[in-house]
Amino acid sequence: MSKLLTAVALAMFTTLSPAFAAFAPNRIVTAVDYVVKKFSCHAKPGEPSYTYKTTSKTKIRIGGKRVRLLYLWDRGNFSEIKVGEIITVEYHIDGGDRVVDRVAIYPKK
């Protein structure tokens, strides 16, 4: 009986839990829509491109910049995402859309 209750509780907890975050490291930006605030990127040329949607809660950070106390209030801007940039994306799926939680932009060396 306890095994059945544990299985039912686990199944309910899994289905009712919020969306889990996914992580996409070192992606190359292929397209940016500054009006709708969406961008597409892929891992390597020839691989499929995925579109990511940003929200007002999306945090954007430029890699290589020192973190200062000011950074806690002053986030990066969506306009800093450009075609050809290498980025890392942390996102979750919401109704079929990839909604971005965090973006790290790595400057070209």
C-alpha positions, 0 to 999 in steps of 0.5 A: 500500500505504501508503495502505491501511495508513493508512486501516486504522490511521485506521479502527481508531484512530477505532473504538477511541478513547474517547467524544468530549465534546459541549458544550451551552451555555445550557440551561434546566433543566426537571426534576431528580431528586435521588435518581438525580442526573439532570436534563433541560434544553432550549435554548429552550421548545418544543424537545426536552428531553434527560436528563443523568446525573451521576456521582461524577466530574461537576464542578459549578461556579457561574458568577460565583464567584471561583475560590479555592484552596479550590475545587480541593478543594471542588466544587459540589453537585448540589443547586445545580442547580434547575429554571429555572436556566441551565446549560452542560453538557459530556457524553459518550454512554455506552450511549445515556445522556448522562453529564455531565463538567462543569456550569456554573450561571449565577446569575440576574441 
